[in-house]
C-alpha cells in the first residue's frame, strides 16, 4: 500500500465519520421539532426552532460540505454534541417529570 492509497482511505474515513455525525444532527433536529415548545423555555434554553435550525444546518455542513471547509465541521460537531449530551437529556427529564431539588 503506497502513501496515496493511505491518503484516499483516510479521506473516505473522515467523510464517513462526518456523514454519520451529520445524520445524528438531522435526527436531533427531528426530535427537537417534535418536542413541546414550552419544554425549551422551562429548561432555559434557546427556542425550539433555533435548535432545529442549528441542527439542520450542522447536519448539512457535515454531510454536504464535510472536511472541505476548515472550521465549520468542528462547530457543527460541537452543536450536535451539545444538543445530544446536554439539551436533550435535560428536556427529556423535564418532560418525564424527573425533577429533583
N, C-alpha and C positions, 0 to 999 in steps of 0.2 A: 504494500500500500504506500503510495507516494504522498507527498505533502499536500498536493492539490486535492486529492480524494479525501483526505482528512479534513481539509478546509470545507469542502462541499458537505460532508456528513455533519460537521459542526454547525454549519449554516442551517441545514434541514432540522437539526435537533433544536436549535434556538427558535426557528419558526414554529415548530410543533409545540414547544413549551408556551410561547406567547399565544399561539392559537388556542390552546387548552385553557389558559387563564382568561383569554378573551371570551370564550364560551361561558365561563363562570361569571363574567361580567354581564352577559346577556341574560343568564339565568337569574342572577341577582336583581337585574332590572325588572324581570317578570315578577319576582317575589315582592319587590318594593312596590310595583304598580298594583299588586293585588292586596296590599296591606292597607288597613284603615288609615285615613289621613291624620286623625287625632292621635294615633299612636306615636307618630313622629314628634308631635307637639309635646306630648306627655314626657317623651324621652329627652326633650330639649335638644332635638336635632334639627337639621335643615328640613325644609318642606319635602313632602313626598316626591313631587315632580322634579325637584332639584336633584334628588338622589337617583331617580330614574334616568334623568338626562345625563348625569355624571357616569352612571354605569353603562349606558348605551354608548356614550362617547368613548369610554375606556375600552369597551369591547370592540368597537370599530377600530380604534387605534391599534389594538393588539392583533386583531385578525386580518385587517387590510393593510395597514402600514407596516406592522411588525417592527423589526430592528432597523428599518431604513432611516427613521428619524431618531436622532441621538437621545433626547431626554424624555420625549413623550411616552414611550412604552413604560418607563420606570415610574412615571407619575401615575399612569393608568393602573399599573400593578399595585401601587400603594392605595389608590382609591378603591379598587376592588377588594383588597385585603382589609381595608378599614371597614368597608361595609360588612364583609363576611365574619370578621372576627371581633368587631366592636358594636356596630349599629344593629345588625340583625339579632344577635343574642339578647341585647338589651330590649329591643322591641318585642321579641318573642316572649321574653319574661314578663313584660308588661301585659301583653295580650293573654297570657296564660294565668295571670293573676298571681305570679310568683313574687310578690312584693316581700320585702323584709322590713327592716327598720326603716 
